[in-house]
Amino acid sequence: MKAKFSTLLLGAMLAVLSATYSANALADEGKMVGPVTKITLAPGGKSATAVLKDAKTGETVTITVTDDLTLDKFKDKRIVEGDEIRARFEKDGKNTAKSFKKTAGC
């Protein structure tokens, strides 16, 4: 009886974990390359919004940046308006950045 219950419990846990993983894996991800048209740092400096103009379509996309490395680049002007950026972001309503890097080398 205990073995059947344990097997049933393990199967249920695996089902829940796989459903959670599938939902996360299916999260919509956006990718784009284009120039920065506007950067706005939050008052506390813990986040920023950057507006990028897509090089292919010409549409503008506002991306929320929260990682410290990119925020430091905004603060010390290593990334400024006009720089061409390659960005990956989650389309979660706020377009949270996963990767935000300059396309040019050195």
VMD Tcl script that builds the backbone (N, CA, C; Angstrom):
set m [mol new atoms 318]
animate dup $m
set s [atomselect $m all]
$s set {name element resname resid chain x y z} {
  {N N MET 1 A 0.822 -1.187 0.000}
  {CA C MET 1 A 0.000 0.000 0.000}
  {C C MET 1 A 0.868 1.253 0.000}
  {N N LYS 2 A 1.928 1.258 0.820}
  {CA C LYS 2 A 2.811 2.415 0.881}
  {C C LYS 2 A 3.529 2.619 -0.450}
  {N N ALA 3 A 3.905 1.540 -1.099}
  {CA C ALA 3 A 4.612 1.644 -2.378}
  {C C ALA 3 A 3.707 2.260 -3.446}
  {N N LYS 4 A 2.444 1.884 -3.475}
  {CA C LYS 4 A 1.503 2.448 -4.445}
  {C C LYS 4 A 1.286 3.935 -4.180}
  {N N PHE 5 A 1.135 4.279 -2.892}
  {CA C PHE 5 A 0.936 5.680 -2.533}
  {C C PHE 5 A 2.161 6.504 -2.907}
  {N N SER 6 A 3.351 5.993 -2.630}
  {CA C SER 6 A 4.587 6.703 -2.970}
  {C C SER 6 A 4.717 6.891 -4.476}
  {N N THR 7 A 4.378 5.858 -5.231}
  {CA C THR 7 A 4.443 5.953 -6.692}
  {C C THR 7 A 3.446 6.989 -7.207}
  {N N LEU 8 A 2.261 6.982 -6.649}
  {CA C LEU 8 A 1.234 7.944 -7.046}
  {C C LEU 8 A 1.670 9.371 -6.701}
  {N N LEU 9 A 2.216 9.552 -5.521}
  {CA C LEU 9 A 2.685 10.863 -5.089}
  {C C LEU 9 A 3.830 11.355 -5.965}
  {N N LEU 10 A 4.776 10.486 -6.276}
  {CA C LEU 10 A 5.897 10.844 -7.135}
  {C C LEU 10 A 5.414 11.224 -8.531}
  {N N GLY 11 A 4.461 10.470 -9.053}
  {CA C GLY 11 A 3.902 10.779 -10.370}
  {C C GLY 11 A 3.212 12.138 -10.393}
  {N N ALA 12 A 2.487 12.449 -9.336}
  {CA C ALA 12 A 1.808 13.749 -9.248}
  {C C ALA 12 A 2.814 14.887 -9.173}
  {N N MET 13 A 3.873 14.693 -8.397}
  {CA C MET 13 A 4.908 15.733 -8.289}
  {C C MET 13 A 5.595 15.954 -9.626}
  {N N LEU 14 A 5.885 14.889 -10.347}
  {CA C LEU 14 A 6.510 15.021 -11.661}
  {C C LEU 14 A 5.588 15.735 -12.641}
  {N N ALA 15 A 4.319 15.469 -12.582}
  {CA C ALA 15 A 3.353 16.130 -13.459}
  {C C ALA 15 A 3.306 17.632 -13.193}
  {N N VAL 16 A 3.303 18.004 -11.926}
  {CA C VAL 16 A 3.276 19.430 -11.567}
  {C C VAL 16 A 4.565 20.117 -12.005}
  {N N LEU 17 A 5.703 19.483 -11.772}
  {CA C LEU 17 A 6.978 20.076 -12.166}
  {C C LEU 17 A 7.083 20.223 -13.681}
  {N N SER 18 A 6.656 19.241 -14.421}
  {CA C SER 18 A 6.748 19.329 -15.876}
  {C C SER 18 A 5.795 20.387 -16.414}
  {N N ALA 19 A 4.631 20.547 -15.819}
  {CA C ALA 19 A 3.702 21.593 -16.248}
  {C C ALA 19 A 4.282 22.976 -15.971}
  {N N THR 20 A 4.936 23.146 -14.832}
  {CA C THR 20 A 5.563 24.421 -14.492}
  {C C THR 20 A 6.704 24.721 -15.449}
  {N N TYR 21 A 7.522 23.732 -15.743}
  {CA C TYR 21 A 8.637 23.921 -16.670}
  {C C TYR 21 A 8.135 24.274 -18.058}
  {N N SER 22 A 7.105 23.619 -18.510}
  {CA C SER 22 A 6.552 23.886 -19.833}
  {C C SER 22 A 6.015 25.299 -19.930}
  {N N ALA 23 A 5.359 25.781 -18.904}
  {CA C ALA 23 A 4.825 27.143 -18.918}
  {C C ALA 23 A 5.961 28.156 -18.995}
  {N N ASN 24 A 7.034 27.930 -18.262}
  {CA C ASN 24 A 8.180 28.841 -18.306}
  {C C ASN 24 A 8.889 28.763 -19.638}
  {N N ALA 25 A 8.993 27.599 -20.205}
  {CA C ALA 25 A 9.692 27.432 -21.471}
  {C C ALA 25 A 8.931 28.086 -22.614}
  {N N LEU 26 A 7.625 28.196 -22.481}
  {CA C LEU 26 A 6.814 28.783 -23.531}
  {C C LEU 26 A 6.658 30.297 -23.395}
  {N N ALA 27 A 7.304 30.908 -22.396}
  {CA C ALA 27 A 7.215 32.355 -22.243}
  {C C ALA 27 A 7.725 33.020 -23.513}
  {N N ASP 28 A 7.010 34.014 -23.962}
  {CA C ASP 28 A 7.329 34.668 -25.222}
  {C C ASP 28 A 8.576 35.533 -25.053}
  {N N GLU 29 A 9.524 35.358 -25.940}
  {CA C GLU 29 A 10.771 36.107 -25.878}
  {C C GLU 29 A 10.910 36.965 -27.123}
  {N N GLY 30 A 11.321 38.203 -26.913}
  {CA C GLY 30 A 11.541 39.100 -28.033}
  {C C GLY 30 A 13.032 39.323 -28.246}
  {N N LYS 31 A 13.393 39.535 -29.497}
  {CA C LYS 31 A 14.779 39.845 -29.850}
  {C C LYS 31 A 14.747 41.013 -30.813}
  {N N MET 32 A 15.691 41.913 -30.673}
  {CA C MET 32 A 15.755 43.012 -31.623}
  {C C MET 32 A 17.128 43.655 -31.622}
  {N N VAL 33 A 17.428 44.332 -32.719}
  {CA C VAL 33 A 18.645 45.105 -32.856}
  {C C VAL 33 A 18.230 46.480 -33.339}
  {N N GLY 34 A 18.766 47.507 -32.704}
  {CA C GLY 34 A 18.434 48.856 -33.127}
  {C C GLY 34 A 19.044 49.892 -32.202}
  {N N PRO 35 A 18.949 51.153 -32.594}
  {CA C PRO 35 A 19.517 52.226 -31.780}
  {C C PRO 35 A 18.644 52.574 -30.576}
  {N N VAL 36 A 19.304 53.020 -29.520}
  {CA C VAL 36 A 18.609 53.504 -28.331}
  {C C VAL 36 A 18.137 54.922 -28.628}
  {N N THR 37 A 16.851 55.184 -28.430}
  {CA C THR 37 A 16.345 56.536 -28.654}
  {C C THR 37 A 16.154 57.304 -27.354}
  {N N LYS 38 A 16.004 56.586 -26.230}
  {CA C LYS 38 A 15.819 57.256 -24.948}
  {C C LYS 38 A 16.168 56.305 -23.816}
  {N N ILE 39 A 16.871 56.825 -22.795}
  {CA C ILE 39 A 17.190 56.060 -21.588}
  {C C ILE 39 A 16.691 56.873 -20.398}
  {N N THR 40 A 15.916 56.231 -19.521}
  {CA C THR 40 A 15.409 56.885 -18.321}
  {C C THR 40 A 15.737 56.024 -17.117}
  {N N LEU 41 A 16.596 56.549 -16.230}
  {CA C LEU 41 A 16.944 55.836 -15.001}
  {C C LEU 41 A 15.893 56.125 -13.932}
  {N N ALA 42 A 15.528 55.110 -13.157}
  {CA C ALA 42 A 14.597 55.286 -12.043}
  {C C ALA 42 A 15.295 56.089 -10.952}
  {N N PRO 43 A 14.539 56.823 -10.127}
  {CA C PRO 43 A 15.147 57.658 -9.082}
  {C C PRO 43 A 16.096 56.905 -8.155}
  {N N GLY 44 A 15.797 55.687 -7.784}
  {CA C GLY 44 A 16.674 54.927 -6.893}
  {C C GLY 44 A 17.861 54.309 -7.610}
  {N N GLY 45 A 17.832 54.280 -8.925}
  {CA C GLY 45 A 18.924 53.689 -9.698}
  {C C GLY 45 A 18.880 52.174 -9.759}
  {N N LYS 46 A 17.772 51.564 -9.344}
  {CA C LYS 46 A 17.664 50.100 -9.338}
  {C C LYS 46 A 17.073 49.553 -10.626}
  {N N SER 47 A 16.558 50.434 -11.481}
  {CA C SER 47 A 16.012 50.008 -12.762}
  {C C SER 47 A 16.081 51.172 -13.741}
  {N N ALA 48 A 15.830 50.861 -14.999}
  {CA C ALA 48 A 15.809 51.884 -16.039}
  {C C ALA 48 A 14.909 51.400 -17.162}
  {N N THR 49 A 14.449 52.340 -17.960}
  {CA C THR 49 A 13.729 51.981 -19.178}
  {C C THR 49 A 14.515 52.532 -20.352}
  {N N ALA 50 A 14.609 51.728 -21.379}
  {CA C ALA 50 A 15.301 52.126 -22.600}
  {C C ALA 50 A 14.350 51.920 -23.761}
  {N N VAL 51 A 14.268 52.910 -24.619}
  {CA C VAL 51 A 13.420 52.812 -25.798}
  {C C VAL 51 A 14.327 52.526 -26.984}
  {N N LEU 52 A 14.076 51.403 -27.662}
  {CA C LEU 52 A 14.850 51.008 -28.837}
  {C C LEU 52 A 13.975 51.086 -30.073}
  {N N LYS 53 A 14.595 51.467 -31.182}
  {CA C LYS 53 A 13.894 51.491 -32.462}
  {C C LYS 53 A 14.382 50.290 -33.253}
  {N N ASP 54 A 13.477 49.393 -33.582}
  {CA C ASP 54 A 13.825 48.165 -34.297}
  {C C ASP 54 A 14.372 48.517 -35.676}
  {N N ALA 55 A 15.565 47.999 -36.003}
  {CA C ALA 55 A 16.212 48.287 -37.281}
  {C C ALA 55 A 15.437 47.692 -38.456}
  {N N LYS 56 A 14.733 46.581 -38.247}
  {CA C LYS 56 A 14.002 45.926 -39.334}
  {C C LYS 56 A 12.650 46.577 -39.605}
  {N N THR 57 A 11.873 46.789 -38.554}
  {CA C THR 57 A 10.497 47.256 -38.735}
  {C C THR 57 A 10.317 48.747 -38.497}
  {N N GLY 58 A 11.223 49.367 -37.749}
  {CA C GLY 58 A 11.103 50.781 -37.444}
  {C C GLY 58 A 10.233 51.082 -36.239}
  {N N GLU 59 A 9.619 50.063 -35.644}
  {CA C GLU 59 A 8.769 50.300 -34.479}
  {C C GLU 59 A 9.627 50.491 -33.234}
  {N N THR 60 A 9.107 51.231 -32.251}
  {CA C THR 60 A 9.833 51.448 -31.008}
  {C C THR 60 A 9.321 50.483 -29.942}
  {N N VAL 61 A 10.253 50.025 -29.112}
  {CA C VAL 61 A 9.930 49.093 -28.033}
  {C C VAL 61 A 10.572 49.615 -26.753}
  {N N THR 62 A 9.805 49.698 -25.685}
  {CA C THR 62 A 10.325 50.111 -24.386}
  {C C THR 62 A 10.704 48.865 -23.602}
  {N N ILE 63 A 11.964 48.820 -23.147}
  {CA C ILE 63 A 12.485 47.659 -22.427}
  {C C ILE 63 A 12.881 48.087 -21.015}
  {N N THR 64 A 12.482 47.307 -20.021}
  {CA C THR 64 A 12.844 47.556 -18.628}
  {C C THR 64 A 14.125 46.803 -18.314}
  {N N VAL 65 A 15.130 47.521 -17.805}
  {CA C VAL 65 A 16.424 46.933 -17.474}
  {C C VAL 65 A 16.600 46.957 -15.968}
  {N N THR 66 A 16.939 45.794 -15.392}
  {CA C THR 66 A 17.110 45.712 -13.939}
  {C C THR 66 A 18.459 45.133 -13.523}
  {N N ASP 67 A 19.261 44.631 -14.472}
  {CA C ASP 67 A 20.530 44.023 -14.062}
  {C C ASP 67 A 21.577 45.109 -13.799}
  {N N ASP 68 A 22.376 44.889 -12.758}
  {CA C ASP 68 A 23.330 45.890 -12.287}
  {C C ASP 68 A 24.393 46.242 -13.324}
  {N N LEU 69 A 24.863 45.276 -14.095}
  {CA C LEU 69 A 25.914 45.533 -15.076}
  {C C LEU 69 A 25.450 46.550 -16.123}
  {N N THR 70 A 24.266 46.357 -16.664}
  {CA C THR 70 A 23.744 47.287 -17.665}
  {C C THR 70 A 23.420 48.637 -17.040}
  {N N LEU 71 A 22.886 48.642 -15.823}
  {CA C LEU 71 A 22.597 49.905 -15.147}
  {C C LEU 71 A 23.875 50.709 -14.929}
  {N N ASP 72 A 24.963 50.038 -14.572}
  {CA C ASP 72 A 26.248 50.726 -14.418}
  {C C ASP 72 A 26.716 51.327 -15.743}
  {N N LYS 73 A 26.474 50.615 -16.854}
  {CA C LYS 73 A 26.842 51.133 -18.166}
  {C C LYS 73 A 26.020 52.372 -18.530}
  {N N PHE 74 A 24.772 52.419 -18.105}
  {CA C PHE 74 A 23.947 53.607 -18.322}
  {C C PHE 74 A 24.481 54.779 -17.498}
  {N N LYS 75 A 24.814 54.497 -16.227}
  {CA C LYS 75 A 25.242 55.555 -15.314}
  {C C LYS 75 A 26.558 56.191 -15.731}
  {N N ASP 76 A 27.526 55.364 -16.160}
  {CA C ASP 76 A 28.816 55.947 -16.540}
  {C C ASP 76 A 28.958 56.179 -18.042}
  {N N LYS 77 A 27.826 56.219 -18.731}
  {CA C LYS 77 A 27.727 56.615 -20.137}
  {C C LYS 77 A 28.467 55.702 -21.115}
  {N N ARG 78 A 28.622 54.407 -20.779}
  {CA C ARG 78 A 29.169 53.452 -21.749}
  {C C ARG 78 A 28.103 53.040 -22.751}
  {N N ILE 79 A 26.836 53.146 -22.358}
  {CA C ILE 79 A 25.717 52.989 -23.283}
  {C C ILE 79 A 24.925 54.288 -23.225}
  {N N VAL 80 A 24.804 54.952 -24.371}
  {CA C VAL 80 A 24.100 56.236 -24.445}
  {C C VAL 80 A 23.109 56.202 -25.604}
  {N N GLU 81 A 22.283 57.227 -25.671}
  {CA C GLU 81 A 21.322 57.339 -26.768}
  {C C GLU 81 A 22.079 57.377 -28.088}
  {N N GLY 82 A 21.590 56.623 -29.062}
  {CA C GLY 82 A 22.224 56.542 -30.368}
  {C C GLY 82 A 23.050 55.284 -30.564}
  {N N ASP 83 A 23.439 54.605 -29.473}
  {CA C ASP 83 A 24.194 53.356 -29.581}
  {C C ASP 83 A 23.296 52.257 -30.138}
  {N N GLU 84 A 23.874 51.404 -31.006}
  {CA C GLU 84 A 23.116 50.277 -31.524}
  {C C GLU 84 A 23.220 49.125 -30.532}
  {N N ILE 85 A 22.066 48.567 -30.189}
  {CA C ILE 85 A 21.957 47.553 -29.131}
  {C C ILE 85 A 21.341 46.283 -29.687}
  {N N ARG 86 A 21.845 45.148 -29.198}
  {CA C ARG 86 A 21.227 43.845 -29.446}
  {C C ARG 86 A 20.567 43.446 -28.128}
  {N N ALA 87 A 19.246 43.317 -28.141}
  {CA C ALA 87 A 18.505 43.053 -26.904}
  {C C ALA 87 A 17.663 41.799 -27.032}
  {N N ARG 88 A 17.596 41.046 -25.932}
  {CA C ARG 88 A 16.664 39.934 -25.769}
  {C C ARG 88 A 15.845 40.270 -24.533}
  {N N PHE 89 A 14.537 40.050 -24.611}
  {CA C PHE 89 A 13.684 40.409 -23.493}
  {C C PHE 89 A 12.465 39.508 -23.439}
  {N N GLU 90 A 11.907 39.392 -22.245}
  {CA C GLU 90 A 10.683 38.625 -22.052}
  {C C GLU 90 A 9.499 39.532 -22.322}
  {N N LYS 91 A 8.589 39.064 -23.144}
  {CA C LYS 91 A 7.383 39.836 -23.417}
  {C C LYS 91 A 6.378 39.540 -22.308}
  {N N ASP 92 A 6.581 40.202 -21.182}
  {CA C ASP 92 A 5.772 39.953 -19.990}
  {C C ASP 92 A 4.946 41.170 -19.596}
  {N N GLY 93 A 4.723 42.066 -20.524}
  {CA C GLY 93 A 3.990 43.284 -20.214}
  {C C GLY 93 A 4.919 44.448 -19.928}
  {N N LYS 94 A 6.085 44.150 -19.316}
  {CA C LYS 94 A 7.070 45.185 -19.040}
  {C C LYS 94 A 8.293 45.058 -19.944}
  {N N ASN 95 A 8.343 44.015 -20.768}
  {CA C ASN 95 A 9.496 43.747 -21.634}
  {C C ASN 95 A 10.795 43.774 -20.826}
  {N N THR 96 A 10.912 42.872 -19.883}
  {CA C THR 96 A 12.059 42.803 -18.998}
  {C C THR 96 A 13.274 42.246 -19.752}
  {N N ALA 97 A 14.373 42.987 -19.708}
  {CA C ALA 97 A 15.571 42.615 -20.455}
  {C C ALA 97 A 16.225 41.369 -19.886}
  {N N LYS 98 A 16.617 40.461 -20.793}
  {CA C LYS 98 A 17.433 39.305 -20.440}
  {C C LYS 98 A 18.878 39.581 -20.833}
  {N N SER 99 A 19.055 40.287 -21.951}
  {CA C SER 99 A 20.381 40.623 -22.457}
  {C C SER 99 A 20.272 41.988 -23.134}
  {N N PHE 100 A 21.240 42.855 -22.879}
  {CA C PHE 100 A 21.209 44.218 -23.422}
  {C C PHE 100 A 22.649 44.619 -23.686}
  {N N LYS 101 A 23.116 44.462 -24.926}
  {CA C LYS 101 A 24.536 44.687 -25.241}
  {C C LYS 101 A 24.699 45.492 -26.506}
  {N N LYS 102 A 25.810 46.210 -26.587}
  {CA C LYS 102 A 26.153 46.932 -27.799}
  {C C LYS 102 A 26.496 45.934 -28.892}
  {N N THR 103 A 26.164 46.269 -30.143}
  {CA C THR 103 A 26.479 45.364 -31.238}
  {C C THR 103 A 27.925 45.550 -31.696}
  {N N ALA 104 A 28.450 46.744 -31.596}
  {CA C ALA 104 A 29.816 47.013 -32.050}
  {C C ALA 104 A 30.822 46.498 -31.039}
  {N N GLY 105 A 32.001 46.148 -31.543}
  {CA C GLY 105 A 33.091 45.706 -30.670}
  {C C GLY 105 A 33.682 46.888 -29.938}
  {N N CYS 106 A 34.850 46.698 -29.413}
  {CA C CYS 106 A 35.612 47.703 -28.659}
  {C C CYS 106 A 34.962 49.040 -28.746}
}
mol reanalyze $m
mol bondsrecalc $m
mol representation Tube
mol addrep $m
